[in-house]
Amino acid sequence: MRQDSHEFAISTQGVGAHEFTREVCDWVARSQILEGLLTLHVRHTSASLVIMENADPTVMDDLLRFLDRLVPHGDSLYRHIAEGPDDMSAHVRTALTMTNLSIPVVSGLPVLGTWQGIWLLEHRTQPHRRRIAAHLIGE
């Protein structure tokens, strides 16, 4: 059994979706681990990870609009606004999505469906540099 780890860094420009499937696949291939399990973990409480369609950009646009409607920034419901009116709403959006992904690796690549991509969702309105820890275990 072998293990490898890595950290991906993604610079964001505010609320949005950032696909990084190719970077993940390239790193997994370089690891030379052919069969195993990949874990991705975003190291922030106001950003998240999703596996979503990557063929039609309107899918991600629709998801972001849905989150805007479901969890609006600046809602008077929130008391936690230490870092601004998007602070607590960003935490709620993260709680409703995922901070960890587990993806099987077969034949040296993450097992994803034809239209699936790996995305970072930025929930804050200001630019950030987000870090995603990756761990791969297998043979």
TIVO-2410 file (N, C-alpha, C; in nm, 3 decimals):
# residues 139
REC num residu      c1      c2      c3 atome chaine
REC   1      M   0.085  -0.118   0.000     N      A
REC   1      M   0.000   0.000   0.000    CA      A
REC   1      M   0.089   0.124   0.000     C      A
REC   2      R   0.055   0.218  -0.086     N      A
REC   2      R   0.129   0.344  -0.095    CA      A
REC   2      R   0.035   0.460  -0.068     C      A
REC   3      Q   0.093   0.574  -0.032     N      A
REC   3      Q   0.016   0.695  -0.008    CA      A
REC   3      Q   0.088   0.813  -0.072     C      A
REC   4      D   0.011   0.913  -0.108     N      A
REC   4      D   0.067   1.037  -0.158    CA      A
REC   4      D  -0.025   1.150  -0.114     C      A
REC   5      S   0.031   1.267  -0.097     N      A
REC   5      S  -0.051   1.383  -0.059    CA      A
REC   5      S  -0.006   1.504  -0.139     C      A
REC   6      H  -0.095   1.601  -0.147     N      A
REC   6      H  -0.070   1.720  -0.227    CA      A
REC   6      H  -0.165   1.829  -0.178     C      A
REC   7      E  -0.134   1.952  -0.212     N      A
REC   7      E  -0.226   2.061  -0.183    CA      A
REC   7      E  -0.248   2.142  -0.310     C      A
REC   8      F  -0.373   2.157  -0.348     N      A
REC   8      F  -0.410   2.242  -0.460    CA      A
REC   8      F  -0.444   2.380  -0.406     C      A
REC   9      A  -0.408   2.484  -0.479     N      A
REC   9      A  -0.442   2.621  -0.442    CA      A
REC   9      A  -0.520   2.683  -0.558     C      A
REC  10      I  -0.633   2.743  -0.524     N      A
REC  10      I  -0.717   2.805  -0.625    CA      A
REC  10      I  -0.747   2.948  -0.582     C      A
REC  11      S  -0.713   3.042  -0.667     N      A
REC  11      S  -0.745   3.183  -0.642    CA      A
REC  11      S  -0.882   3.212  -0.699     C      A
REC  12      T  -0.966   3.273  -0.616     N      A
REC  12      T  -1.102   3.304  -0.659    CA      A
REC  12      T  -1.118   3.456  -0.671     C      A
REC  13      Q  -1.222   3.497  -0.739     N      A
REC  13      Q  -1.252   3.639  -0.755    CA      A
REC  13      Q  -1.384   3.675  -0.689     C      A
REC  14      G  -1.426   3.597  -0.590     N      A
REC  14      G  -1.555   3.616  -0.525    CA      A
REC  14      G  -1.644   3.497  -0.555     C      A
REC  15      V  -1.771   3.509  -0.521     N      A
REC  15      V  -1.865   3.398  -0.538    CA      A
REC  15      V  -1.853   3.341  -0.679     C      A
REC  16      G  -1.840   3.209  -0.686     N      A
REC  16      G  -1.829   3.145  -0.817    CA      A
REC  16      G  -1.787   3.001  -0.805     C      A
REC  17      A  -1.777   2.936  -0.920     N      A
REC  17      A  -1.738   2.796  -0.928    CA      A
REC  17      A  -1.610   2.784  -1.009     C      A
REC  18      H  -1.521   2.700  -0.962     N      A
REC  18      H  -1.389   2.684  -1.024    CA      A
REC  18      H  -1.361   2.535  -1.043     C      A
REC  19      E  -1.361   2.492  -1.168     N      A
REC  19      E  -1.334   2.351  -1.194    CA      A
REC  19      E  -1.184   2.325  -1.187     C      A
REC  20      F  -1.147   2.216  -1.121     N      A
REC  20      F  -1.005   2.178  -1.117    CA      A
REC  20      F  -0.987   2.028  -1.139     C      A
REC  21      T  -1.075   1.970  -1.219     N      A
REC  21      T  -1.068   1.827  -1.252    CA      A
REC  21      T  -0.936   1.790  -1.316     C      A
REC  22      R  -0.893   1.867  -1.416     N      A
REC  22      R  -0.771   1.833  -1.490    CA      A
REC  22      R  -0.651   1.832  -1.396     C      A
REC  23      E  -0.642   1.929  -1.306     N      A
REC  23      E  -0.529   1.934  -1.213    CA      A
REC  23      E  -0.527   1.810  -1.123     C      A
REC  24      V  -0.646   1.768  -1.077     N      A
REC  24      V  -0.655   1.649  -0.991    CA      A
REC  24      V  -0.615   1.525  -1.070     C      A
REC  25      C  -0.669   1.509  -1.189     N      A
REC  25      C  -0.637   1.391  -1.271    CA      A
REC  25      C  -0.488   1.386  -1.303     C      A
REC  26      D  -0.428   1.499  -1.335     N      A
REC  26      D  -0.284   1.501  -1.364    CA      A
REC  26      D  -0.202   1.460  -1.243     C      A
REC  27      W  -0.238   1.511  -1.124     N      A
REC  27      W  -0.164   1.474  -1.003    CA      A
REC  27      W  -0.179   1.325  -0.972     C      A
REC  28      V  -0.301   1.273  -0.983     N      A
REC  28      V  -0.323   1.130  -0.958    CA      A
REC  28      V  -0.239   1.047  -1.055     C      A
REC  29      A  -0.238   1.083  -1.180     N      A
REC  29      A  -0.159   1.008  -1.279    CA      A
REC  29      A  -0.010   1.011  -1.245     C      A
REC  30      R   0.041   1.127  -1.204     N      A
REC  30      R   0.183   1.138  -1.167    CA      A
REC  30      R   0.217   1.054  -1.044     C      A
REC  31      S   0.121   1.029  -0.958     N      A
REC  31      S   0.147   0.952  -0.835    CA      A
REC  31      S   0.182   0.807  -0.865     C      A
REC  32      Q   0.139   0.758  -0.980     N      A
REC  32      Q   0.159   0.619  -1.022    CA      A
REC  32      Q   0.087   0.520  -0.931     C      A
REC  33      I  -0.011   0.567  -0.856     N      A
REC  33      I  -0.100   0.477  -0.782    CA      A
REC  33      I  -0.214   0.442  -0.876     C      A
REC  34      L  -0.228   0.314  -0.908     N      A
REC  34      L  -0.324   0.272  -1.010    CA      A
REC  34      L  -0.462   0.242  -0.955     C      A
REC  35      E  -0.470   0.189  -0.834     N      A
REC  35      E  -0.598   0.153  -0.774    CA      A
REC  35      E  -0.600   0.206  -0.632     C      A
REC  36      G  -0.704   0.279  -0.595     N      A
REC  36      G  -0.708   0.330  -0.459    CA      A
REC  36      G  -0.824   0.424  -0.435     C      A
REC  37      L  -0.804   0.510  -0.337     N      A
REC  37      L  -0.908   0.605  -0.298    CA      A
REC  37      L  -0.845   0.743  -0.283     C      A
REC  38      L  -0.906   0.840  -0.347     N      A
REC  38      L  -0.865   0.980  -0.341    CA      A
REC  38      L  -0.960   1.054  -0.248     C      A
REC  39      T  -0.903   1.129  -0.155     N      A
REC  39      T  -0.982   1.215  -0.068    CA      A
REC  39      T  -0.939   1.359  -0.093     C      A
REC  40      L  -1.036   1.446  -0.114     N      A
REC  40      L  -1.012   1.590  -0.127    CA      A
REC  40      L  -1.083   1.660  -0.013     C      A
REC  41      H  -1.014   1.758   0.048     N      A
REC  41      H  -1.070   1.831   0.162    CA      A
REC  41      H  -1.038   1.979   0.148     C      A
REC  42      V  -1.142   2.063   0.140     N      A
REC  42      V  -1.120   2.206   0.133    CA      A
REC  42      V  -1.095   2.256   0.275     C      A
REC  43      R  -0.991   2.335   0.294     N      A
REC  43      R  -0.946   2.375   0.428    CA      A
REC  43      R  -1.004   2.510   0.470     C      A
REC  44      H  -1.131   2.530   0.441     N      A
REC  44      H  -1.195   2.658   0.471    CA      A
REC  44      H  -1.340   2.632   0.511     C      A
REC  45      T  -1.398   2.726   0.587     N      A
REC  45      T  -1.537   2.711   0.630    CA      A
REC  45      T  -1.634   2.794   0.546     C      A
REC  46      S  -1.583   2.858   0.442     N      A
REC  46      S  -1.669   2.939   0.356    CA      A
REC  46      S  -1.647   2.908   0.208     C      A
REC  47      A  -1.603   2.786   0.181     N      A
REC  47      A  -1.589   2.735   0.044    CA      A
REC  47      A  -1.618   2.585   0.052     C      A
REC  48      S  -1.656   2.526  -0.061     N      A
REC  48      S  -1.691   2.384  -0.058    CA      A
REC  48      S  -1.652   2.316  -0.188     C      A
REC  49      L  -1.670   2.184  -0.189     N      A
REC  49      L  -1.637   2.101  -0.304    CA      A
REC  49      L  -1.763   2.029  -0.352     C      A
REC  50      V  -1.776   2.016  -0.482     N      A
REC  50      V  -1.885   1.937  -0.538    CA      A
REC  50      V  -1.836   1.866  -0.664     C      A
REC  51      I  -1.901   1.754  -0.693     N      A
REC  51      I  -1.887   1.689  -0.822    CA      A
REC  51      I  -2.014   1.724  -0.897     C      A
REC  52      M  -1.996   1.789  -1.012     N      A
REC  52      M  -2.111   1.840  -1.087    CA      A
REC  52      M  -2.081   1.831  -1.235     C      A
REC  53      E  -2.184   1.843  -1.314     N      A
REC  53      E  -2.168   1.842  -1.460    CA      A
REC  53      E  -2.067   1.949  -1.503     C      A
REC  54      N  -1.982   1.912  -1.600     N      A
REC  54      N  -1.884   2.008  -1.650    CA      A
REC  54      N  -1.895   2.031  -1.801     C      A
REC  55      A  -2.002   1.981  -1.863     N      A
REC  55      A  -2.017   1.999  -2.007    CA      A
REC  55      A  -2.094   2.126  -2.041     C      A
REC  56      D  -2.193   2.159  -1.962     N      A
REC  56      D  -2.277   2.275  -1.989    CA      A
REC  56      D  -2.260   2.376  -1.876     C      A
REC  57      P  -2.200   2.492  -1.901     N      A
REC  57      P  -2.174   2.589  -1.794    CA      A
REC  57      P  -2.300   2.645  -1.729     C      A
REC  58      T  -2.415   2.630  -1.794     N      A
REC  58      T  -2.537   2.682  -1.731    CA      A
REC  58      T  -2.577   2.600  -1.609     C      A
REC  59      V  -2.529   2.474  -1.600     N      A
REC  59      V  -2.559   2.392  -1.482    CA      A
REC  59      V  -2.501   2.459  -1.357     C      A
REC  60      M  -2.375   2.497  -1.364     N      A
REC  60      M  -2.312   2.559  -1.247    CA      A
REC  60      M  -2.371   2.698  -1.221     C      A
REC  61      D  -2.402   2.771  -1.326     N      A
REC  61      D  -2.468   2.901  -1.309    CA      A
REC  61      D  -2.601   2.884  -1.235     C      A
REC  62      D  -2.678   2.782  -1.275     N      A
REC  62      D  -2.806   2.757  -1.209    CA      A
REC  62      D  -2.788   2.718  -1.063     C      A
REC  63      L  -2.686   2.636  -1.035     N      A
REC  63      L  -2.660   2.597  -0.896    CA      A
REC  63      L  -2.626   2.720  -0.812     C      A
REC  64      L  -2.543   2.807  -0.863     N      A
REC  64      L  -2.505   2.928  -0.789    CA      A
REC  64      L  -2.626   3.020  -0.769     C      A
REC  65      R  -2.712   3.032  -0.869     N      A
REC  65      R  -2.834   3.113  -0.853    CA      A
REC  65      R  -2.927   3.051  -0.749     C      A
REC  66      F  -2.936   2.918  -0.748     N      A
REC  66      F  -3.017   2.851  -0.649    CA      A
REC  66      F  -2.965   2.879  -0.507     C      A
REC  67      L  -2.833   2.870  -0.488     N      A
REC  67      L  -2.775   2.900  -0.357    CA      A
REC  67      L  -2.800   3.046  -0.318     C      A
REC  68      D  -2.794   3.137  -0.415     N      A
REC  68      D  -2.824   3.279  -0.387    CA      A
REC  68      D  -2.967   3.294  -0.336     C      A
REC  69      R  -3.060   3.222  -0.396     N      A
REC  69      R  -3.200   3.231  -0.354    CA      A
REC  69      R  -3.221   3.163  -0.218     C      A
REC  70      L  -3.159   3.047  -0.201     N      A
REC  70      L  -3.178   2.968  -0.078    CA      A
REC  70      L  -3.111   3.033   0.042     C      A
REC  71      V  -2.990   3.086   0.023     N      A
REC  71      V  -2.911   3.141   0.133    CA      A
REC  71      V  -2.857   3.279   0.089     C      A
REC  72      P  -2.940   3.381   0.095     N      A
REC  72      P  -2.896   3.513   0.048    CA      A
REC  72      P  -2.794   3.576   0.142     C      A
REC  73      H  -2.700   3.648   0.083     N      A
REC  73      H  -2.605   3.726   0.162    CA      A
REC  73      H  -2.679   3.844   0.226     C      A
REC  74      G  -2.637   3.880   0.348     N      A
REC  74      G  -2.694   3.997   0.414    CA      A
REC  74      G  -2.829   3.976   0.479     C      A
REC  75      D  -2.873   3.852   0.491     N      A
REC  75      D  -3.003   3.824   0.554    CA      A
REC  75      D  -2.998   3.868   0.701     C      A
REC  76      S  -3.100   3.938   0.747     N      A
REC  76      S  -3.103   3.988   0.885    CA      A
REC  76      S  -3.117   3.876   0.988     C      A
REC  77      L  -3.142   3.756   0.943     N      A
REC  77      L  -3.150   3.639   1.032    CA      A
REC  77      L  -3.016   3.613   1.102     C      A
REC  78      Y  -2.904   3.643   1.032     N      A
REC  78      Y  -2.772   3.606   1.081    CA      A
REC  78      Y  -2.719   3.706   1.184     C      A
REC  79      R  -2.666   3.653   1.294     N      A
REC  79      R  -2.599   3.735   1.395    CA      A
REC  79      R  -2.448   3.735   1.374     C      A
REC  80      H  -2.395   3.625   1.317     N      A
REC  80      H  -2.251   3.613   1.292    CA      A
REC  80      H  -2.217   3.687   1.163     C      A
REC  81      I  -2.170   3.810   1.176     N      A
REC  81      I  -2.133   3.891   1.059    CA      A
REC  81      I  -1.995   3.954   1.082     C      A
REC  82      A  -1.911   3.883   1.158     N      A
REC  82      A  -1.780   3.936   1.196    CA      A
REC  82      A  -1.697   3.982   1.076     C      A
REC  83      E  -1.708   3.913   0.964     N      A
REC  83      E  -1.629   3.947   0.846    CA      A
REC  83      E  -1.714   4.007   0.735     C      A
REC  84      G  -1.835   4.051   0.767     N      A
REC  84      G  -1.919   4.115   0.666    CA      A
REC  84      G  -2.051   4.044   0.646     C      A
REC  85      P  -2.136   4.102   0.562     N      A
REC  85      P  -2.270   4.049   0.542    CA      A
REC  85      P  -2.274   3.915   0.467     C      A
REC  86      D  -2.162   3.872   0.409     N      A
REC  86      D  -2.158   3.742   0.343    CA      A
REC  86      D  -2.095   3.634   0.430     C      A
REC  87      D  -2.064   3.667   0.555     N      A
REC  87      D  -1.991   3.576   0.643    CA      A
REC  87      D  -2.074   3.452   0.677     C      A
REC  88      M  -2.184   3.470   0.746     N      A
REC  88      M  -2.264   3.354   0.789    CA      A
REC  88      M  -2.329   3.284   0.672     C      A
REC  89      S  -2.372   3.358   0.571     N      A
REC  89      S  -2.433   3.292   0.455    CA      A
REC  89      S  -2.331   3.200   0.386     C      A
REC  90      A  -2.205   3.240   0.383     N      A
REC  90      A  -2.102   3.154   0.325    CA      A
REC  90      A  -2.087   3.025   0.407     C      A
REC  91      H  -2.095   3.035   0.539     N      A
REC  91      H  -2.086   2.915   0.623    CA      A
REC  91      H  -2.205   2.824   0.601     C      A
REC  92      V  -2.324   2.880   0.587     N      A
REC  92      V  -2.443   2.798   0.563    CA      A
REC  92      V  -2.432   2.727   0.429     C      A
REC  93      R  -2.388   2.799   0.326     N      A
REC  93      R  -2.372   2.737   0.193    CA      A
REC  93      R  -2.273   2.621   0.199     C      A
REC  94      T  -2.166   2.639   0.276     N      A
REC  94      T  -2.069   2.531   0.292    CA      A
REC  94      T  -2.132   2.411   0.362     C      A
REC  95      A  -2.211   2.437   0.466     N      A
REC  95      A  -2.276   2.328   0.540    CA      A
REC  95      A  -2.374   2.251   0.452     C      A
REC  96      L  -2.435   2.318   0.356     N      A
REC  96      L  -2.532   2.253   0.268    CA      A
REC  96      L  -2.468   2.176   0.152     C      A
REC  97      T  -2.342   2.202   0.127     N      A
REC  97      T  -2.272   2.131   0.021    CA      A
REC  97      T  -2.172   2.036   0.087     C      A
REC  98      M  -2.046   2.035   0.047     N      A
REC  98      M  -1.950   1.939   0.103    CA      A
REC  98      M  -1.814   2.003   0.121     C      A
REC  99      T  -1.742   1.958   0.222     N      A
REC  99      T  -1.603   2.000   0.237    CA      A
REC  99      T  -1.507   1.886   0.203     C      A
REC 100      N  -1.560   1.764   0.187     N      A
REC 100      N  -1.478   1.648   0.155    CA      A
REC 100      N  -1.539   1.571   0.039     C      A
REC 101      L  -1.454   1.517  -0.045     N      A
REC 101      L  -1.496   1.426  -0.151    CA      A
REC 101      L  -1.411   1.301  -0.143     C      A
REC 102      S  -1.472   1.186  -0.162     N      A
REC 102      S  -1.399   1.059  -0.175    CA      A
REC 102      S  -1.427   1.004  -0.313     C      A
REC 103      I  -1.321   0.979  -0.389     N      A
REC 103      I  -1.335   0.937  -0.528    CA      A
REC 103      I  -1.248   0.814  -0.551     C      A
REC 104      P  -1.306   0.705  -0.601     N      A
REC 104      P  -1.224   0.588  -0.632    CA      A
REC 104      P  -1.124   0.620  -0.744     C      A
REC 105      V  -1.012   0.553  -0.741     N      A
REC 105      V  -0.912   0.563  -0.846    CA      A
REC 105      V  -0.897   0.424  -0.907     C      A
REC 106      V  -0.911   0.417  -1.038     N      A
REC 106      V  -0.898   0.292  -1.111    CA      A
REC 106      V  -0.814   0.320  -1.236     C      A
REC 107      S  -0.721   0.233  -1.262     N      A
REC 107      S  -0.632   0.248  -1.379    CA      A
REC 107      S  -0.560   0.382  -1.378     C      A
REC 108      G  -0.527   0.431  -1.258     N      A
REC 108      G  -0.447   0.552  -1.245    CA      A
REC 108      G  -0.521   0.683  -1.261     C      A
REC 109      L  -0.656   0.679  -1.262     N      A
REC 109      L  -0.734   0.802  -1.276    CA      A
REC 109      L  -0.856   0.801  -1.183     C      A
REC 110      P  -0.897   0.918  -1.136     N      A
REC 110      P  -1.021   0.924  -1.058    CA      A
REC 110      P  -1.138   0.874  -1.143     C      A
REC 111      V  -1.227   0.798  -1.081     N      A
REC 111      V  -1.343   0.744  -1.150    CA      A
REC 111      V  -1.453   0.850  -1.146     C      A
REC 112      L  -1.472   0.916  -1.260     N      A
REC 112      L  -1.575   1.017  -1.275    CA      A
REC 112      L  -1.662   0.980  -1.394     C      A
REC 113      G  -1.788   1.020  -1.389     N      A
REC 113      G  -1.877   0.997  -1.501    CA      A
REC 113      G  -1.842   1.085  -1.619     C      A
REC 114      T  -1.901   1.057  -1.732     N      A
REC 114      T  -1.871   1.128  -1.856    CA      A
REC 114      T  -1.879   1.279  -1.841     C      A
REC 115      W  -1.980   1.329  -1.771     N      A
REC 115      W  -2.002   1.473  -1.761    CA      A
REC 115      W  -1.966   1.527  -1.624     C      A
REC 116      Q  -1.898   1.450  -1.541     N      A
REC 116      Q  -1.868   1.494  -1.406    CA      A
REC 116      Q  -1.733   1.566  -1.399     C      A
REC 117      G  -1.732   1.675  -1.322     N      A
REC 117      G  -1.610   1.747  -1.294    CA      A
REC 117      G  -1.601   1.777  -1.145     C      A
REC 118      I  -1.481   1.809  -1.100     N      A
REC 118      I  -1.456   1.843  -0.959    CA      A
REC 118      I  -1.448   1.995  -0.950     C      A
REC 119      W  -1.529   2.052  -0.863     N      A
REC 119      W  -1.542   2.197  -0.853    CA      A
REC 119      W  -1.520   2.247  -0.712     C      A
REC 120      L  -1.455   2.361  -0.701     N      A
REC 120      L  -1.451   2.439  -0.578    CA      A
REC 120      L  -1.560   2.544  -0.590     C      A
REC 121      L  -1.644   2.556  -0.488     N      A
REC 121      L  -1.743   2.664  -0.482    CA      A
REC 121      L  -1.694   2.769  -0.383     C      A
REC 122      E  -1.676   2.889  -0.430     N      A
REC 122      E  -1.640   3.002  -0.345    CA      A
REC 122      E  -1.770   3.068  -0.301     C      A
REC 123      H  -1.787   3.082  -0.169     N      A
REC 123      H  -1.911   3.139  -0.115    CA      A
REC 123      H  -1.896   3.282  -0.065     C      A
REC 124      R  -1.774   3.334  -0.063     N      A
REC 124      R  -1.752   3.473  -0.018    CA      A
REC 124      R  -1.751   3.566  -0.138     C      A
REC 125      T  -1.785   3.692  -0.115     N      A
REC 125      T  -1.792   3.789  -0.225    CA      A
REC 125      T  -1.656   3.848  -0.261     C      A
REC 126      Q  -1.560   3.839  -0.173     N      A
REC 126      Q  -1.426   3.892  -0.198    CA      A
REC 126      Q  -1.333   3.782  -0.250     C      A
REC 127      P  -1.227   3.817  -0.322     N      A
REC 127      P  -1.129   3.718  -0.368    CA      A
REC 127      P  -1.061   3.647  -0.250     C      A
REC 128      H  -1.031   3.520  -0.270     N      A
REC 128      H  -0.960   3.440  -0.171    CA      A
REC 128      H  -0.866   3.344  -0.243     C      A
REC 129      R  -0.770   3.294  -0.168     N      A
REC 129      R  -0.685   3.185  -0.216    CA      A
REC 129      R  -0.722   3.063  -0.133     C      A
REC 130      R  -0.786   2.967  -0.198     N      A
REC 130      R  -0.838   2.849  -0.129    CA      A
REC 130      R  -0.742   2.731  -0.144     C      A
REC 131      R  -0.728   2.655  -0.035     N      A
REC 131      R  -0.639   2.540  -0.034    CA      A
REC 131      R  -0.723   2.412  -0.020     C      A
REC 132      I  -0.690   2.316  -0.103     N      A
REC 132      I  -0.758   2.186  -0.101    CA      A
REC 132      I  -0.653   2.079  -0.076     C      A
REC 133      A  -0.664   2.010   0.036     N      A
REC 133      A  -0.572   1.901   0.069    CA      A
REC 133      A  -0.618   1.776  -0.006     C      A
REC 134      A  -0.522   1.705  -0.064     N      A
REC 134      A  -0.550   1.582  -0.135    CA      A
REC 134      A  -0.470   1.469  -0.073     C      A
REC 135      H  -0.533   1.354  -0.059     N      A
REC 135      H  -0.466   1.235  -0.008    CA      A
REC 135      H  -0.509   1.117  -0.094     C      A
REC 136      L  -0.412   1.040  -0.138     N      A
REC 136      L  -0.437   0.925  -0.223    CA      A
REC 136      L  -0.371   0.803  -0.159     C      A
REC 137      I  -0.448   0.697  -0.145     N      A
REC 137      I  -0.397   0.574  -0.088    CA      A
REC 137      I  -0.435   0.459  -0.181     C      A
REC 138      G  -0.341   0.370  -0.203     N      A
REC 138      G  -0.368   0.256  -0.292    CA      A
REC 138      G  -0.241   0.188  -0.336     C      A
REC 139      E  -0.253   0.119  -0.446     N      A
REC 139      E  -0.139   0.044  -0.501    CA      A
REC 139      E  -0.117   0.076  -0.647     C      A
***
